[in-house]
Amino acid sequence: MTVNAIAPGLTRTPGTEAPEFRARGVALEEAVELLVGRQAIKRPERPADVAGVASFLASDDAAFLTGQTL
């Protein structure tokens, strides 16, 4: 058995662009720019990025990978 985890950052989805965030005074574009500026990869995370990691971890290619957080 393998045990791995996916710990995504701020991912651009309809949920993160919902009015509830704006109602809390969160300026989404400013938050995204700030976070992207602190990352090694200088673009926002997309749902497809997380899906690719999940697909890899579920595949036989990750059979010898365990105890990792991606």
N, C-alpha and C positions, 0 to 999 in steps of 0.2 A: 504494500500500500504506500502511496505517496501523499504527502500533505503539503500543499502550496497555497499561496494567497495572492490575490490581486488587490493592490491598494492604489486605485487611480487618484489623480489629482482632480482639479476642477475640469470637468468635461463639459464641453458645449453641447447641451441638450435642450429640448423645449422646457424641461423643468428648471434649468438654471436661468432661463430667460423669462420665467413666469413673473407676473405682476407682484407676487408675494415678496420676491427679492427686492423689487423697487420700493415696495411699501415699507420695508425695513431700512431704507436709506442706503442700500447697497447699490453702488454704481457698477454694474456688471462689466462694462468695458474697461473701467479703471482697474477693477480687481483682476481681470484677465491680463491686462498689460503688465501689472505689477508681478503677477505670478509667472507669466511667460518670461519676463526679464530675469527671473531668478532660476530658471530651468536651464539645463544643458541644451535641450532642443527648443529652439526659439519659435515655437508655434503652439497654439492651444491644442489640448488633447481632444480627440474626436471619438465618438462611440466606436467607430471601426477600429481604433487603436486598441481599445479594451477587448473588443471581440477577437482580434487577432491573437492577443495574449491568452485569452480563454481557450481559443481553438488549439493553440500550441500546447497548453498545459493538459488538455484533454486527449492529445494525440500520443501515439507511441513514441514520437520524437522526444517527449519529456519523461519517458519511462524511468530514467535514472536521475531525475531531478526531484529533490524533496527538501522540505524545510526552508523554502525560499518565499520571499515576498517580492512580487514584481509590481 
